[in-house]
């Protein structure tokens, strides 16, 4: 805790608490995929429309499986960061940096991957995959500064 100018004590979120936000944001992609798969199936319909001119069949499980895989990997990485947040600073900072790099890479893959010159995933799915970085960057900064 630190003292404010008025003399009252204020708290700042620790890197661990901010990393929990990254965990929650990792779940957003999975929940969105579950809702889409159970309802409108817009992701599958988009992929099927993209591959139809090339006489390729798309399996629903493949399309959603890729998105679930990204969501689970992000979730596990950020849970690892939460678990390591109380370890020595270099370990926690390294885990957070790796989690950010992998999360960004997976999000960019969903955003920019192409096959037959077209994108099988709408941009919204890549943006959802990038959400954990919104909290991951501040978590890394707080872990880098050390314990408060």
C-alpha positions in Angstrom: 0.0 0.0 0.0 1.1 3.5 -0.5 0.2 6.8 1.1 -1.6 9.4 -0.9 -1.0 13.2 -0.4 -4.1 13.5 1.7 -2.8 11.1 4.2 -5.3 8.3 3.5 -4.0 4.9 2.4 -4.8 3.8 -1.1 -4.1 0.4 -2.7 -2.9 -0.3 -6.2 -3.7 -3.5 -8.0 -0.9 -6.0 -7.9 0.4 -7.8 -10.9 -1.4 -10.9 -9.7 -4.8 -9.2 -9.6 -4.3 -7.7 -13.0 -3.2 -11.1 -14.3 -6.5 -12.4 -13.0 -8.2 -9.9 -15.3 -6.2 -11.4 -18.2 -7.5 -14.8 -17.2 -11.1 -13.5 -17.3 -10.5 -11.9 -20.7 -9.2 -15.2 -22.0 -12.5 -16.7 -21.2 -14.3 -14.1 -23.3 -13.1 -15.9 -26.5 -14.3 -19.3 -25.3 -17.7 -18.0 -24.1 -18.2 -16.1 -27.4 -17.4 -19.3 -29.3 -19.8 -21.4 -27.2 -22.6 -18.9 -27.7 -21.9 -18.7 -31.4 -21.8 -22.5 -31.8 -25.0 -23.0 -29.8 -26.8 -20.2 -31.6 -26.2 -18.5 -34.9 -23.1 -20.4 -35.9 -21.8 -17.4 -37.7 -18.2 -18.4 -37.5 -18.9 -21.8 -39.1 -21.2 -20.1 -41.8 -18.4 -17.7 -42.6 -15.8 -20.4 -42.9 -18.1 -22.6 -45.0 -18.8 -19.6 -47.3 -15.1 -18.9 -47.7 -14.3 -22.5 -48.7 -17.4 -23.2 -50.8 -16.0 -21.7 -54.1 -13.0 -24.1 -53.8 -15.2 -27.2 -53.3 -13.9 -27.7 -49.8 -16.0 -28.9 -46.9 -15.5 -27.3 -43.5 -16.2 -29.3 -40.4 -17.8 -27.3 -37.5 -15.6 -29.1 -35.0 -12.5 -28.0 -36.8 -13.4 -24.3 -37.0 -14.6 -24.1 -33.4 -11.9 -26.4 -32.2 -9.2 -24.0 -33.4 -10.9 -21.1 -31.5 -11.3 -23.2 -28.4 -7.7 -24.2 -28.6 -6.6 -20.6 -28.7 -8.8 -19.7 -25.8 -7.6 -22.7 -23.7 -3.9 -21.9 -24.4 -4.4 -18.3 -23.5 -6.3 -19.3 -20.3 -3.6 -21.7 -19.3 -0.8 -19.2 -19.9 -2.4 -16.5 -17.9 -3.2 -18.9 -15.1 0.5 -19.8 -15.0 1.3 -16.1 -14.7 -1.1 -15.8 -11.8 0.5 -18.8 -10.2 4.0 -17.5 -10.7 3.2 -13.9 -9.7 4.5 -14.5 -6.1 7.7 -16.1 -7.2 11.0 -14.2 -7.7 10.5 -11.3 -10.0 12.5 -12.6 -13.0 10.4 -15.8 -13.2 7.1 -13.9 -12.9 8.2 -11.3 -15.5 9.4 -14.0 -17.9 6.1 -15.9 -17.6 4.1 -12.7 -18.2 6.3 -11.7 -21.2 5.9 -15.2 -22.8 2.1 -15.1 -22.2 1.9 -11.7 -23.9 4.0 -12.9 -26.9 2.0 -16.1 -27.3 -1.3 -14.3 -26.9 -0.4 -11.7 -29.4 0.8 -14.3 -31.9 -2.3 -16.4 -31.6 -4.6 -13.3 -31.9 -2.7 -12.1 -35.0 -2.9 -15.6 -36.6 -6.7 -15.5 -36.2 -6.7 -12.0 -37.6 -4.5 -12.5 -40.6 -4.3 -16.1 -41.5 -5.3 -16.7 -45.1 -6.0 -19.8 -47.2 -6.8 -19.5 -50.9 -6.3 -15.8 -50.5 -9.2 -15.4 -48.1 -9.5 -15.2 -44.4 -11.4 -18.1 -42.8 -11.9 -16.2 -39.5 -13.8 -12.9 -39.2 -11.6 -10.2 -37.6 -13.7 -10.1 -34.4 -12.4 -13.5 -33.4 -8.8 -12.3 -33.6 -9.7 -9.2 -31.6 -11.3 -11.4 -29.0 -8.2 -13.5 -28.8 -6.1 -10.3 -28.2 -8.2 -9.1 -25.3 -6.0 -10.7 -22.6 -3.2 -8.5 -23.7 -5.2 -5.5 -22.5 -4.7 -6.7 -19.0 -1.4 -8.5 -19.6 0.6 -5.4 -20.5 -0.3 -3.7 -17.2 0.3 -7.0 -15.3 3.8 -7.2 -16.8 4.5 -3.6 -15.8 3.4 -4.2 -12.2 5.4 -7.5 -12.0 8.4 -5.7 -13.4 8.2 -3.0 -10.7 8.2 -5.6 -8.0 6.2 -6.0 -4.8 4.3 -3.1 -3.3 
